[in-house]
Amino acid sequence: MRLYLINPANPLLIGSIKESRWNRYRVWKPLSLMVVAGLTPPEWEVTIVDENLGVPDYRALPRPDLVGITAFTSQAGRAYEVAACFRRIGVPVVMGGIHATMCLEEAARHTDSVVTGEAEDIWPRVLNDARERRLNARYDGGHAEIVSVAPARHDLLPDRYGFGAIQTTRGCPMNCNFCSVTAFNGAHYRQRPIADVVREFQAIREKRVLVVDDNIIGTRPEHIARAKELFRAIARAKVDKGWVSQATINFADDDELLSLAARAGCRGVFIGFESPTPAGVLEGGKFALMRGRDIRASVRRIQRHGIMVAGSFIIGLDTDETGIGRRIAAAAGQYGVDTINVGFLTPLPGTRLWKQMKAEGRIALDKFPEDWKYYTLTFPVARYKHLTLDGVIEEMMACTRSFYSLPRIFGRVCANFRHPRAPMVSLVGNLSYRKNYRLDIAALAEFRNQPGGRRDQ
């Protein structure tokens, strides 16, 4: 039996690795498909196709017995195109992942079967039913226990990525209104056995690794204690890989935790600050963590351990008014973060924000599935309370122009020379964001000028 697992491309993203060698540092491995492949018994011949490496001629490939497709919301349109390609020749298609879970009825119209939730507990049944040609229209995976999960199949993808990928926990207790993680993976914070994580780390070929956990350290004392044990085990095993992950700002509150993370290979953390204003932080859902905190001091404590800090912010919150772009850039400079990533507030299906904006008639791009390709966080797809379409775009451009100006980049790189935080990585990262600014201008101009881009905004 032959199985294809496909990660569809998004035509509005940065392009494939073939188009630019720098894209290998911006394209992440489809870890979910690697996990599903690890759950697949040996009688199935498994091939993972990542269209971000280049879109193959599916007609020239051997005919599969089953196709599995995953998709984030922005990939949904392309996912349906791929599904149609195989269904036309009689190959059954199963779709799973976050978009299929949140938009079940839509996904069911384009596929033979939909798997909702996490696949660990249900995938063997899906394969058995496919082998016996009696696929159900729907399988509910729910939230799996991850104490005995087969390791991901890292061997099924070529050495063309800048980063390997691994997951050590699932779920996020923060439950921010704009985030789909809690809706999909739940708020219950689940941890894989440390020994399994270490073995899988050792199996990854790449020297740099993205730990895809939504919050690698958690928020409660027992979460922090487990994170420390994980870092100790990785260091003892001499895994010798540099890795980055996501965390909340409480990462800075424990020097032992920071020291252990650095010894284990942590080179950077992605932290969501969301807004430079207290009202914006409250709206974003992290007020309790940020209240009364000296953010600059917290960032500095992390950096003193040789760990870079990338800050995440949102433009388009209901509290945002004219000038928010420059306020974000100024705040990020005051915090001393190494880079920032700023996205438009985007109502993703399944989130509380989606339900709120839909009820208020504030979802501007709503011709689905065609418009899903704009749900990348890099396009303003909603109607914002105090900012017009042109206004919210200008705020984004003002933020990027200010933070990634050459003098400010020079200042940050010099700071990295003074402290052991990989100054060349900082330079390349900052210049990469600056280059993307020009690409963003072109993409947003095209978006703004095409008919769908101004849908009553």
Order of alpha helices (4+ residues) and beta strands (2+ residues): beta-alpha-beta-beta-alpha-beta-alpha-alpha-beta-alpha-beta-beta-beta-alpha-beta-alpha-beta-alpha-beta-alpha-beta-alpha-alpha-alpha-beta-alpha-beta-alpha-alpha-alpha-alpha
